[in-house]
Amino acid sequence: MNKKALTAASVAVLSCFVSTAWAERPDVEKPVCSFPGGAYYESNNTMYLESINDENARVEILDADKNCLDEHIKGEFNLVVERSTKLSANSTIVLPMNYSPKSSCVKLYDPYAFTTNDEGVWNVFASNTANNGVAHRALLMITDTNRKECQDIKEIEFTASSLQIVNEHTHAQLERQLYNPKDNTNDWALEGTYSFIRWEKGDADLGLVYGYAAKTKDKAEAGHFTRVGSGAYLPPMRAYLKYIGKAPLAKSVESIVELPETIDVTLVEKEGTTRTARWNMATGEIVKANGWYDLKGRKLNSKPQNKGMFIGNTKVQK
């Protein structure tokens, strides 16, 4: 991926943010283990990881770091993920350990399939994980933004265990292909990253990479997967959707006209009900579409009680 140098002003702003975030950690001791993008404090059994908008941001846990952490961490530990933006918008998440949110503001959803309906609308399906995240597996993190207490969170708290190494070989574990049951293909992959990524003009992936939109802006609709443009970026410990299927013979990805501008998301709850959402890469964040829908796509007044629901022409089974 192409990288762009930070300006002096940007460095100053980011340095201010990082020092502010670190000031929230125990101030009477040094971390017993530290590594790029994080640190562990033994007194409160807490690891802090940074997912910030910094061109040099990354999380890297090498063998020596893992040995230090294994020496001091026994069983479960507290995990705090520090972000540059508040959780007034949803997003993706990938972490190098098993984890579960401590806050009821956050729910985790696992993308598992990709398909199209009879109208040609592209759709990704994601199931509720009962708030159990698995190491190196990218998920959608949906925030209850209707609750005021959930709108100002920058430090997301988890209970974690089973810490994994993060090095140059980890990327192979972060790509997950999504199966399309309609045509029996795996044309899309959800890819997590532990390093800051920026897609600049001329990048070979432009036209093939999609992100999950937090807000409606320009051509990006909130809750849709939206094709990224030049200059789009993604902080560490997030994920993006990439088209990996066969492209038509062409000189550039710009001529792949059959790829849509946005992709719908269907969130499947444990009891079998569904709701719709969408995704954008320009911010790397998420916002679900409000409401529940019936067989014909009509909005319902409240969450349905029956255990089988339809979205458009696509049936979602329990």
Secondary structure, 3 states (H helix, E strand, C coil): CCCCCCCHHHHHHHHHHHHHHHHCCCCCCCCCEEECCEEEECCCCEEEEEECCCCCCECCECHHHHHHHHHHCCCCEEEEEEECCCCCCEEEECCCCEEEECCCCEEEEEEEEEEECCCCCEEEEEEECCCCECCCCCEEEEECCCCHHHCCCCEEEEEEECCCCECCCCHHHHEEEEEECCCCEEEEEEEEECECEEECCCCCCCCCEEEECCCCECCECCCCEEECCCCEEECCCEEEEEECCCCCCCCCHHHCCCCCCEEEEEEECCCCCEEEEEECCCCCEEEECCCCECCCCCECCCCCCCCCEEECCEEECC
